[in-house]
Amino acid sequence: MVGNTFGKAFAITTWGESHGPAIGVVIDGCPCGLELTEADIQHELDRRRPGQSDVSTPRKEDDKVEILSGIFQGKTTGTPISLLICNKDADSSKYESIKDTPRPGHADYTYFMKYGFRDYRGGGRASARETAARVAGGAIAKKVLVAHGIEILAHVVELGSVKASPVTIDEIRTNVESNPVRCADLKAAEIMLGKVKQARSNNDSIGGIVEIIALGVPPGFGEPVFDKLDADIARALMGIGAVKGVEIGAGFVCAGLTGSQMNDPFEINNGKVVCTSNNAGGILGGISSGENIICRIAVKPTPSIARPQKTVDLLSLSDTEIVIQGRHDPTIPPRIIPVAEAMMALVLADHLIRADHLS
Ligand SMILES: Cc1cc2nc3c(=O)[nH]c(=O)nc-3n(C[C@H](O)[C@H](O)[C@H](O)COP(=O)(O)O)c2cc1C
């Protein structure tokens, strides 16, 4: 299996399976001299950790991170940083009976067809558990970005077809962690929560939309032509399990606009060039413009649902039915927030370092 590394100048390699002894990440290219403790990383892992509310899987992992290399006297040395997170609450018993009957919507069938032999326990490498390693790497990327005045926020804007009303940046900062669905519109959050509970009691799941915003990104991030900033962001976000769509700025709405509606006019404000709208989502020609970078991801409903579903037995090549047990998220968007922020941070840290005139 290749493709476990993401990034060029600031790169992460994640490793490990959901039900193996541990998962982890190696971060290569982190600048020297950055103050870094396990607490910096733990904070982000605690936001991703399962079992925190009834909108997430009851699997209880404390996700304690251990730094194995790359830090001396509390600062990065510029050498690879290796992080370890032990798996403590894996229960593989529910996966034995479904090892030859692929779960519809999950990666079981395609892994089987590609590799023939796979770690089926908990979805193995295709499990969302792998995202803990990304979040750990992303926490370091965030720290690099904060030192350059860059902040990343994410919030649920739609869940189970319930749409949030527009909110301010301050409302996102204040409200997202105050409710289990991580929606900054608190009225909508309550209705969304009801939808999650309803889906769970119907042995079903729901999807939604998450918006990710990067503030303080200066003009100049992004490398034409194949490493455009929007292309790298789309790749980073689409690479998260369950993400089926990525929009930047106006996104798919742009197809129905006229040029005069879509274009973001420039003006001088306090001696600086600014745009009076942001349909481009902060990126023009693959390069950041200095406006906020805004994107949205469409997240599908959790594939593992506890109701009978049609599938096949891959050994006998016959039709059969599956009822999935095990512990699963009834909805993914609230849990994907720290993962999406981490992926955005990894892209921006990579481009910050590549934009050497700025770093
Ligand atoms: C944060 C997060 C939590 C997830 N939780 C679950 C889960 O509990 N059960 C499940 O079947 N899939 C879960 N998924 C989705 C699967 O990982 C994903 O659907 C699977 O790997 C197949 O990939 P695809 O949906 O991109 O095709 C989760 C994904 C993320 C990002």
The ligand as an SDF file (V2000), in Angstrom:
LIG
                    3D

 31 33  0  0  0  0  0  0  0  0999 V2000
  -14.3450   11.3090   11.8810 C   0  0  0  0  0  0  0  0  0  0  0  0
  -14.9100   10.1370   11.1320 C   0  0  0  0  0  0  0  0  0  0  0  0
  -15.6800    9.2040   11.8000 C   0  0  0  0  0  0  0  0  0  0  0  0
  -16.2010    8.0940   11.1080 C   0  0  0  0  0  0  0  0  0  0  0  0
  -16.9190    7.1690   11.8070 N   0  0  0  0  0  0  0  0  0  0  0  0
  -17.3870    6.0660   11.1620 C   0  0  0  0  0  0  0  0  0  0  0  0
  -18.0950    5.0410   11.8730 C   0  0  0  0  0  0  0  0  0  0  0  0
  -18.2940    5.1190   13.0750 O   0  0  0  0  0  0  0  0  0  0  0  0
  -18.5330    3.9740   11.1450 N   0  0  0  0  0  0  0  0  0  0  0  0
  -18.3510    3.8540    9.7960 C   0  0  0  0  0  0  0  0  0  0  0  0
  -18.7750    2.8910    9.2040 O   0  0  0  0  0  0  0  0  0  0  0  0
  -17.6880    4.8180    9.1060 N   0  0  0  0  0  0  0  0  0  0  0  0
  -17.2000    5.9000    9.7550 C   0  0  0  0  0  0  0  0  0  0  0  0
  -16.5330    6.8630    9.0400 N   0  0  0  0  0  0  0  0  0  0  0  0
  -16.4860    6.7820    7.5810 C   0  0  0  0  0  0  0  0  0  0  0  0
  -15.5460    5.7470    7.0270 C   0  0  0  0  0  0  0  0  0  0  0  0
  -14.2320    5.9350    7.5230 O   0  0  0  0  0  0  0  0  0  0  0  0
  -15.5630    5.8420    5.4940 C   0  0  0  0  0  0  0  0  0  0  0  0
  -16.8640    5.9040    5.0180 O   0  0  0  0  0  0  0  0  0  0  0  0
  -14.8650    4.6380    4.8830 C   0  0  0  0  0  0  0  0  0  0  0  0
  -13.4740    4.6990    5.1490 O   0  0  0  0  0  0  0  0  0  0  0  0
  -15.0650    4.5470    3.3610 C   0  0  0  0  0  0  0  0  0  0  0  0
  -14.5320    5.6770    2.7170 O   0  0  0  0  0  0  0  0  0  0  0  0
  -15.4390    6.6220    1.7650 P   0  0  0  0  0  0  0  0  0  0  0  0
  -16.6990    6.8950    2.5320 O   0  0  0  0  0  0  0  0  0  0  0  0
  -14.5930    7.8660    1.6070 O   0  0  0  0  0  0  0  0  0  0  0  0
  -15.6720    5.8840    0.5030 O   0  0  0  0  0  0  0  0  0  0  0  0
  -15.9780    7.9510    9.7180 C   0  0  0  0  0  0  0  0  0  0  0  0
  -15.1990    8.9100    9.0530 C   0  0  0  0  0  0  0  0  0  0  0  0
  -14.6610    9.9890    9.7380 C   0  0  0  0  0  0  0  0  0  0  0  0
  -13.8320   10.9920    9.0040 C   0  0  0  0  0  0  0  0  0  0  0  0
  1  2  1  0
  2  3  1  0
  2 30  2  0
  3  4  2  0
  4  5  1  0
  4 28  1  0
  5  6  2  0
  6  7  1  0
  6 13  1  0
  7  8  2  0
  7  9  1  0
  9 10  1  0
 10 11  2  0
 10 12  1  0
 12 13  2  0
 13 14  1  0
 14 15  1  0
 14 28  1  0
 15 16  1  0
 16 17  1  0
 16 18  1  0
 18 19  1  0
 18 20  1  0
 20 21  1  0
 20 22  1  0
 22 23  1  0
 23 24  1  0
 24 25  2  0
 24 26  1  0
 24 27  1  0
 28 29  2  0
 29 30  1  0
 30 31  1  0
M  END
$$$$
